[in-house]
Amino acid sequence: MESRSSLASLSLAALGIVYGDIGTSPLYTLNTIFTAGLHPVPLNPENILGILSLIFWSLMVVVSFKYVMFIMQADNRGEGGIMALLALVLGKLGMLEKRRILLLMLGLFGTALFYGDGVITPAISVLSAVEGLQVASPVFKSYVIPLTLFILFVLFLFQRKGTASVGAFFGPIMCVWFFTLALLGILAILSEPHVLGALNPLHGIHFLLANPWLGFLSLGGVVLALTGAEALYADMGHFGRKPVQLAWFLFVLPALILNYFGQGALLIHDPKAIENPFYLLAPHWALYPMVALSTIATVIASQAVISGAFSMTNQAIRLGYAPRMETQHTSEEEIGQIYVPGINWTLLLAVCALVLGFRSSASLASAYGIAVTGTMTVTTILAFIVVRRLWGWGRVRGGLLIAFLLAIDLSFFSANLIKIEEGGWFPLAMASVIFTLMTTWKRGRVLLAERLKRDSIDLLPFVESLSANSVTKVPGTAVFLTANPEGVPHALLHNLKHNKVLHERVLILNVKVQEIPHVPAADRIEYDALENNFHRMILNFGFKDEPNLPKILFSQKILELDSMDTSFFLSREMLIPKAGSRMALWREKLFVAMFRNSGSAVPFFRIPPNRVVEIGAQVVL
């Protein structure tokens, strides 16, 4: 009985976090298909039924089958999302180096596209909700943009407070939202029940065959009904597979289908309702409450995407694809609730620029599809490696399934490529910039590690060479953080060279982030006792673990450490770019700039600043 109540509560929570994005798609999808772009679909009953059929079967195949039933099985120890999937593929498969690099590039570009989604979702969602005011009265038309910008500013300003205090309300509010979607849809369907004929896939097939080019282009609008599908997979780790699946099939999917078909019934009955079919489903007296409810729902949807961007950034930092950034924890109970100021304000500027540049949800829709379909395509490609190498599926079985899913993804993606001039350039440009930054950082860190390793001294011979009286010892423990546990840390060498002393006990500490979400406590610590009271310890973390070094070090029983008698020594390298190295000079300069502006290891590892000594060194790349 207790497990059932827990499953119900988790499913309710999933409604508020996971389904906000896809749940607010009815605000703009049909309006965009029939009015926006250079090639809107002509409004007539046959086309309406064809589009509804395409939306229904897209939801069934792409969301229900591909994501909810299939992709969610490819979890990385319970965690989902493209970064977790990439880590799973790269971490467990022994593949040729060229193939690994290709998959890495694909995964990173898919991750970069996710940030494009993180910018567009708040802009299009909140703007489409506020546009309901001009349906209620034309006098509000001039207030739509300012009010949208105000709501977005408040939303991003609130991020530093965290979502723990209001998260409990997200589920019930979205429950009301989906119930309202279903109710409005049912009332409209009752007036035109033959709209349910669109459940027959022949309507969609007939529409595509009768209008090949127009039908192809319409897929760029149909995909708007699928936005947020990636969130089902990405947020799986928060709630587990079953609650997400249960919420989808029992609540979200029926509500979405009823509302889309209700809008279609309204358009068949009154084609003039294409002005805003979502809001015109409601009676006139309910318009203002609907605008309020829609705005709250879109804010919740935006919150989920923003939180996802924070989480994705945090994972990228720990996996070595992004420099350290200031990260604040907004909840003492939930380790995953974080706030990254740099990402937050960058997203806000980009979102406001989108709203001011496109000025309507219909125009923004042109920029939306590429980010979504690009990420979907990359996920499918990575899933193929999983089913072949990890699940052991045969070439025929795995190949046919992935080919089927990839054909659908590429159809949607290519249909959206046509809209590059209308706004699709934005997520591609943004993804290209982020991809360049991530690959430059990863490559630069590899070259820096190789350079430091080449210039370092082997640790064991160095420790053996230290006789009892060869150097002055001072009381206490010195912890030297190093990326290479086999070599002598540069900070130790510089401390010995300039201060000519060593602490009575020296701990060489290396932190490794594994390509799994969480490392069990039993596998956290690797320890070696060396000569002359030197010790070497490796701390293993997952990419979703919190690397709180003092908490781990002062609680472990292998090596007793006194927090008041322990100092942490860190190296602070000053990089100098050099022409003719293994990375283009402009990328070297970019890496150096990122390195100089990256956050300190002190707050990242939660080390008390008054226990830290930083020693600088120049390194020529």
N, C-alpha and C positions, 0 to 999 in steps of 0.2 A: 504493500500500500504506500509505504514511504517512497519507494523508487518511482511509483507512478506519479506521485505529487511532485517529486523532484524533476521528473521528465516534463511535466506540465509547466512548472515554473521556468525551467530552462527554455522550453519552447516559446513561452511568453516573452522572455528576455530576448530571444533570438528575433522576435518580431520587431523589437525596437532597434536592435543594432544591425542585424544582417539584412533586413528586407526594406530598409528605408529608401534606398536608391531605386530598386526595381519597382517598389510600391508606389513611387510618385511619377513613374513614367506615363500613366494615363493622362497626366496634366497636359502633355504636349505632343504625344505620338501621332494620333490621328490628324490633329490639326496640321502638323508638319507635313505629313504624307500628302494631304490634299490641297495645301496652300503654299508651302514653302519651296524654295529652290527654283532652279531654271526650268525644271520639268515636273510640275505638280501633277498628280494623278487626277484626271477628270472625275468630277463627282457625279456618279450615277449608281443605281442599285447594284448592277453587276460588278462594278469595280469595288464598291463597298464590301460586298460579300467576298470578293476575291482577296482584298486586303485583310479582312477579318480572318479568313481561312489561313493566310500566310502567318499572321500574328499568332493564331492559336497553335498551329503546328510547329512554329518556331519555338514557342514557349514549351511545348511538349518535348521536342527533340533536343533543342540546345540546352534548355535549363533543366527540365525534368530528367531527361535521359542522360545527356552528356555530363552535366555538373552534379546534379543531386544523386543520381544512381551510379555513375561511372567514375568521374574524376575524383569525387570525394573518397573513393577507395584508395587513391594514390596519396596517402597522407605520409608525412615525415614525422613518425612517432606521435601521431595525433594532430599535428599542425598542418595547415594548408596554406595556399597562396603561391604565387609564382616564385617568390624567393625561396620558400621552403621546398618547393618542387625542384627548383634548380639545384639547391644544396643536396637533395636526395639523389638526383641523377649524377651529379659530379662526385659525390662522396662515396657512392657504393659501386660505381661501375668502373671496371678496369678497361678503359678505351684508349685508342690511339690519341696522341696529343692533339693532332689536327682536329679530330672530331670533338674532343673536349673543348677546344677553343671555339669552334663553331657553335656548339650548344651554349657555351658561356656567353658568347656575343648575343645569341638569340634571347637567352634568358634576361640578360641585362637590358636589352632593348625593350623587351616586354615589361620589365620593371620600370624603365623610363617612361613608357607609355602610360603606366598606372598613374604617374604624377600628372600627366595631362588630364586624365580622368578626374583626379583630385582637384584640379582647377576648374574644369568645366561643370562638374556636378553641382557645386554650390551656386554657381552663376545661373545655370539654366533652371535649376529646381526652384530657387527662391524667386527668380524673375517670373517664371511661369505661374507661380502661386499668386504673386502680387498683381499680375496682369488681370486677375479676376475682378479687381476693383473697377477697371474700365468697362467690364461687362455689366457690372451693377449700375454704373453711371459714367458717361463719357467725361464728366468733369474731372475725374481722377486720373485721366490719361497722362497729364504732365507731372503727376506725382509718383508714377510707377518707378522710374529710374532712381530718383532720390531716396524713396522709401526702401527700395531693394538694397541700395548701397548702405543705408543706415542699418538695416537688419544684418547684412553681411559683416559690417564693422563690429557690431555688438557680438555677433557669433564668434568672430576670431578673437576679439578682446576677451571673451569669456573663457577661451581655451586654457589660459594659465590657472584658472580656478579648478580645472578638471571636471570630469563628468560624473564623478562618484555620487555627488549630492543629488543630481537630477536623473541619473541613469535608471533609477527604479521606476520613474514615470514614463520612460520611453516605451516600454512594452504595452502598458495599458492604453497610452495615447494612440500607438500604431494599431492596436486592436480596434479602437473606435474608428480609426481611419479606414481599415480594410472592411469593417462592417458597413461603413457608410458607402464605400465603393460598391460593395455587393448590392446594397439596398437600392441605390440610385440606378444601378444597371438592371436589376429585376423589374423595377417600375417601368423603365423604358421598353424593355423586352416584351412586357405584357401587351403593349400597344402595337408591336410589330413582331409577333412570335416567329414569323418565317425567317427572321435573321439568324435563328439557330441553325439554319441550313448550312451556314458557313463552317460548321463543324466537319462537314464533308470535305476532304482534301481536294476533291475534283474542282471545287470553286477556285481554289488557289492555282491549281494546275491550268485550268481554263484561262484564268486571268493572265498567267505568264505566257501561254501559247498564243493567245489573241493579241497580246501587246508585248512582244519579246523585249524590245529596247526599254520601253516604259516600265515593264515589269521588273527588269533587271535594276533600273535606277530606283524603283520603289523599295528595293531591299535596303537601300541606304536609310530609309525612314522606318521600315519594319524593325530594324535592329535596335531602334530606340526603345522598343518594348522589352529588350533583353538587357539593357544597361543595369549593372548591379549584379549580374549573374556571377561574375568573378568573386564578388563579396561573399557569396554562399560558401565558396571554397576557402577563401582567405580567412574568414572569421570562424571556420570550423573549430579551431583550437580553443576558442573561448567557451564554446557550449557543447562540443561533441557532435558526432555525425547524426545521431538519432533525433535530437531536438530540432536541428536545422531541417532535416527531412520531414519530420512530422509537421512542423509549422508550414512548410511549403505545400505539402499535398492536402492538408486538412483545412488550411485557412487562406494562405496567400494566393495560390494558383486559382482556386474557385472565385475569389474576389476580383482578381485581375481579369479573368475571362468574362465574368458577368459585366464588369464595367466597360470593357472594350466592346462587347456585343451590345450593351445598352447605348453606348455612343453611336455605334453603327445603326441601331434601330432609330435613334433620334434623327440621324442624317438622312435615312431613307424617308422618314416621315416629314422632315423639314430641312431641306438642303441648306437653308440660310443659317442654320445652327453651326455651320462650319466655322463661323467667326470664333467660337470657342466651345466645342461640343462637350467638353468636360463640365464647365460651369453651367452650361445651359441644360444639363441633365437635371439640375436642382431647381425647385420652384423659386420664384423671384424672392420670396421672403427669406429664403435660406442662403442667399448669395453671400451676405456678409459673414455669417457663421462659417460657411464653406471656405471663404478666403482665409479666415482666421485658422481653421483647422488645417487647411492646405499649407499655410505658411509654417505652422508648427511642424507638420509632417516633413516638409522640405528642409527645415532647419535640422531635424533629427537625421534625415538622410545625409545632409551635408556634414553633420557632426561625425557620422560613421566613416565617411570618406576621409575627413581631415585626420581623425584618429588613426585610420589606416595608413595615411602618409607618414605620421609620426612613427608608427610601429615599423613600417617598411624602412624608413631611414635608420632606425635603431638597429634593425637586422643587418642592413647594408654596412653600417659602421663596424659591427662586430665581426662580420664576414670579410672585412677588409676592402670593401668597394666604395667607401666614403670616409672622409676625414672625421675625426672626433668633433662633435658639436655639443654645445651646452644642452643638457637634458635634465629636466626637472621632473621629479616623481610627484604626481598629484594625489596619490592615494597610499596610505600606509598598509592597506589590506591587499589591494590588487597591484601586483608587480608590473602588469602590462599597461597601466594607466600612466602615460608620460606626456610631457609637453616639451616640444623642441622649438624654442623661440625663433631661431633663424628660419626654419621651414614655415612656421606659422605666418610670419610677416611677409615672407616671399610669396606664399600662396595668396594672402590677402591682396597684395599689390596686383598679382596676375589676375585674380578673380574680378577685382574692380575694373581693371583694364578691359577685360572681356565684356563686362556689362556695358561700359561706356562705348566700347568699340562696336558691338553688335546690336545693342539696344532692344532686342526682342528675343524671346525664347525660340521662335521659329528660325531666326537667323543663326542663333547659337547652335541649333540642332545640326547644322551642316558641319560644325567643327567637332561634334560629339562622337560620331560613329567610328572614326578612324582609330581613336585611342582604345575604344572598347573592343572592336573587332581585331585589332592588332594583338592585343593582349590575349584574346581568345585563341587566336591562331598559334601563338607561341606556346600556350598551355597545351594545346592538342599535340604539337610536335614533341614537347617534352614527355607527354603522357605515352607516346609511342615507345620511347626508350624504356619507360617503366614496364609496360606490358610485355615487351620483348625480353628484356634482360632481367627484370626482377620477378615478374609474374610467370615467366616461362611460356608465354603464349606462342603458338606457331606463327610462321610468317603469313600464312593464308588468313587465319583467324584474326590475328592482330592487325595485319595489313589492311584487310577489308574494312574492319571497324574504323580504324584511324583514317583511312582514305575517305570513307563516308563522312565522318565528322569534319575532316579537313576540307572536303569539297564545299560543305556548307559554310565553314568559317571563311574560306577564301572567296566565296560568292559574296558574302556580306562585306568583306574587306575591300574587294575590288569595286563593288558598287559604291563604296564610300570614297574610294580614290578619285572618282569622277568629281567629287565635291571639294577638291583641294583649293580651287580658286575661291569658292564661296566661304571658306573658313577652315577647311580641313588642313590647311597648311600650319595652323597654330599648334595642334598637338604634335604634329610631326617635327616642327621646328623645336618645340620645347623638349620633346623626347631626344632629339639629336644632340641638343646641348647637354642634357643630363647624362646621356650615354657617353659623350665625350669626356665629361668630368669623371664619371665612374671608371671608365677604362683607363684614363690617364692616371687616376689615383692608384688603381690596382697595379698597373705596370710600373709606376714610379716607386711604389713600396717594394716591389720585387727587386728592382735595380738597386734601391738603397740598401735592402737587406743583403744582397750579394756583395755590394761594396764594403759594407761594415764587416761582413763575415770574412772577406778576403783580407781585410786589414787587421783582423782580430788575432789574438793569441789563444792557443788551445788552453782550456781551463785546467785539465788534470795535470799536465806538466808544470804549469804555473803554480798551482797549489802545492805540488810536491817540492818545488824549489824554495818555498818559504820555510826557512828554519825557524826555530823558536826565538832566536835572538836577532834575526836579520832585519826586523822591522818593529817599531814601537807599537804596542797594543794599548788601546784605551777601552774602558769598561763599556758594556752594552752590546746591542745587536745591530748590525747594519744589514738592511735588506736592499739588494741591488736588483732593480727590474731590468730585464734584458730580453731581446727578441731571439737571441741565440744562446740556448742553455749550454752549448758545447764550448763557447768561447768566453774569454774574460770580458765582463762589461766595460765599456769605455769609461763610465763614471768611476769604476773602481780603479782603473789605471790612472786616471787624472787625479783622483783623490790621493792615491799613493804617491804620485809624482810631486804634487804641490804641497800636500799636508804631511806627507811622509809618515802616516800612521794608518793602522788598521784597527777595526773594532775586535774585541775578544772573540766574538762570534759573527761570522759572515754567512748570510743566506743569499744564494743566487736564485732569483725568482723569475720564472717564465710563465706567461699566461697564454694558453692556447684556446682558441675558439673552434670547436668541432662543428662539422656540417650537419648537426642534428639540433633540434630545438632545445633539449634539456639533457644534461649529463647527470646520471644518478650520483648520489652522495658518495657511494662506495667507490666510484671511479674518478672522484674529483681530484685527488691528490696523488702525485707520483713523487717519491722522495729518495734521495741518495745522501748518505753521510760520507763526506770526503775527509781528506787529511787536514791537519792543522786547524781543526774546529771550523772548517768550511762545510757548508751544507747546500745541497741543490734541491729545489722543489719546483715541480711543474703543476700548475693549477689548470684543470680542464673545465671549460664552460661550454654550454650550448649557446646558439645564437639568440635564444630568448631568455637565457639566464642573466641574473644581475651580478656583474663581476665586482662584488664588494670585498676587496682584498682584506681590509682590517678584520671584518667579521669572520672570514674564513681562517685567517692566520691566527687570530687570538682565541679561536674556539677549538682548533685542532689540537690533538693530544700527542702527535708524533714528535713535535719539537716545541717545548714550552717557551712561549714568548711573553715578555712583559710589555704591555702597551706603553708604559711610561719610560721604558728603557730601550725602545726600538726606534731607529731612524730609517727613513726610506731615501735611497739615492736614485735619482733619475738622470738620464742623459738628455740634453737638449741640443739637438744637432742644428747647425746653420748650414743650409744647402747652397751650393754654388753651381749653377748650370754650366755645362761644358759642351761646346760644339763637337760633333763627330762621335757622340756616344750612341748607344743602341736605341735611343728615342729621339724623335725630331726635336730640334731646339725649341720650337714654340710650345711643344708639349712639356718639355723640361721646365720652361719658364712658368707654364700653367701649374705644373705639379709643385714647383717651389712656392708659388703664390698660395696654393691651397695648403701646403705644409705649414707655411708661416702663420696662416690664419686659422689653422685647426685648433681645436680645444686642447687644453692641457690634460695629461693623463691623471693629474691629481684628483679633480672632481669625478672624472670618468670612472676611476677605480675606487672612489669614495675614501681616499686617503686624507687624514687630517692635515691641513696645510702647514701647521706648526711642527709637523714631524718629517717634513720633506726638505731635502737638499738637492737642488738641480745644478748640474755641472754641464757647461756648454762645450761644443766641439764643432769644428768646421769640416764639412764633407763635400768633396768635389764629385758630382755625379759622373 
